[in-house]
Amino acid sequence: MLGKLLPLLLGLIGLAGGGAAGYFLRPAPPPAEHATDPTAAEGAAEGDHGAAPEAHGAPAADDHGGEGDVTSEFVKLNNQFIVPLVTESRISGMVILSLSLEVKVGETEAVYRAEPKLRDAFLQVLFDHANTGGFQGLFTDSANMSRLRRALTETARSILGPGVLAVLVSDIVRQDS
């Protein structure tokens, strides 16, 4: 009889111990926004009821002393860019990139309207970068990545105008075959 009760008793003790450990080791709740915070009061007055920014077009705060002025927003382009790496007339690998644009507030819709044209122009820049060896060797070198970002930003500005502040490379992977 004791042989049948012992596993049941051990199971109950384990269950209770696990529940107690989960309760005491749970993460702390996020801090609540205080009503005395001036930026929270402004947001509530403007109809921004503390909603989290969307993944597409999330606003970025200006870096001038944390005043809370939103001067730009980020627009993530929907699909990744796939760039073949060609060596001696054969594909030797590929690079996959995800890009986002930093634009002035209110320019998000313009980016989505021009996305097919942007994708075409960005692919041409990426193919040119690959053909000049930009994705060979230390392709994530700071100078190399700055040159690529600058070329992409100039291309975006030629299509969308001065509302484009920067093009950001959010993901980059090279796969050699």
N, C-alpha and C positions, 0 to 999 in steps of 0.2 A: 504494500500500500504506500509506503514512504517513497518507493522508487517511482511511483506515478505522480505524486504530489511535488517532489523535488524539482523536476523540470518546469512544472507549471509555476511554482513559487519563484524560481530563478528568472523565468520569462517576465513575470509581473514586476520583479525588482528591477530588471533591466529596462523595462518599459518606463517605469516611474523615474529611474535615474536618468534615462535619455530625455524624458520630458522636462525634468528639472534642469538638466544641463542646457537644453535648448532655451528655456525660459531665462535663465540667468546669463547666458552668453549671447543673447540676441543683440544686434547692433542698436546703438542709440538712435532715437527718432531724430529726423532732421530738424534743425532749429526753425521755429516759426518766425515769420516776418513780423517785426514790431510795427505797430501803428505810428510810432514816433519817428520811423525812418522816413525822411523827406522824399526819397525816390519812390517808396511804396505808395505814399499819399498822392504823388503826382500821377503814378501809373493808374491808381484807382480812379482819380478824377478824369483821366483821359479815356477811360473805358478798358484799360488793360488790367483785368482782374487777376493779375498774378499768373496768367497763363504762360506755360513754357513756350519758348519760340519753336517754330516748326523746323524740321531738319532741313528743308529747302527754304533759304531766305532767312536764316537765323540772324538777328541783328548783332552787331559787334559794337561795343562801347568804345568811345574815343579815348585815347591814352593821354588825355590832358588833365591829369590830376583826379581822375575818377569822378568827374562831374556828372556822369550818367547820361551825357549827350550821345545819342546814337547817330553815327555819321555814315555807317556802312552796314551792309548785310552780305551774307555768304550764300551763294547759289551753287549747289552741287549739281553737276551735269549728270543726267540720268544713267547713262551707260558708260562702261569703261572703254578705253581706247586700246586697241591691240595693234602693235607695230611689229611687223616681221623684221628680223635681222638677216640680211643677205650677205653671204660670204662666198666669193668665187661662183656667182650665179646660182647658188643654192641657199635655201633657208637654213640658217644655223641656229636659230632660236627666235624668241619673241619677247617683247616687253609689253606689259599690261599696266596701264596707268588709270587712275581716277583723278579727275580734275574738278576744282571748284573755282568760282569767280568771286572776288570781292568787289562789290559794286556799291555805288551811292544808294542811299535809301530811296526806294521807289522805282529802282531799275530792274527789279526781279522779273517782272512780266516781259520786259523787253528782251531779257536773256532767253526766256523760254520761247518767245516768238521767233527769235533768230537762231535757235539751237541747231537746226539742220545746217545752216550756213556756217555757224561757228564750228561744228563738228568737222565739216569738210575742210575748213581752213586750218583747224588744229591738226588734223591728220596730215595735211601737207607739211606743216612745220615739223611734226614728229617724224615723218618719213625723211625729210631733209636732215634732221638731227641724226637719225639712224644712219643715213648714207654717208655722212661725214665722220662717222665713228663715235658719235656722242654717247652711244649706249654700250661701247666696248670698254674693257678694263674697269677702272674705277668710275663707273657711270654715275654714282651718287656723290662724287666729289663736289664740294661747295661751288667752285667756279663753274663747273660743268652744269650743275643744276640751276645756278643763277642765269647762265646764258640761255638755257631752255625756258625758264620762267619769263625772262625778258622778251624772248621771241614770241612766246604765247600771249603775253600781255599786249605787245604791240599789235599782234594780229587781232586780238579781241577789240582793242580800241579802234582799229581801222573799220571794224564792222559795227560796233555799238557806240562808238564815240567816247568822250572823256568820262563818262559815267563808270567806266571800268577802272578800278584802282589797282588790281593785281589778279594774276592767275596763280592758283595754289595747286601744287601737286600733293594730293592727299594720300595716295597710295601708289607705289611703284614696285613692280616685280619683274625680274628678268629670268627667263627660263631658257637654258641652252639645251640644244638637242644633241 
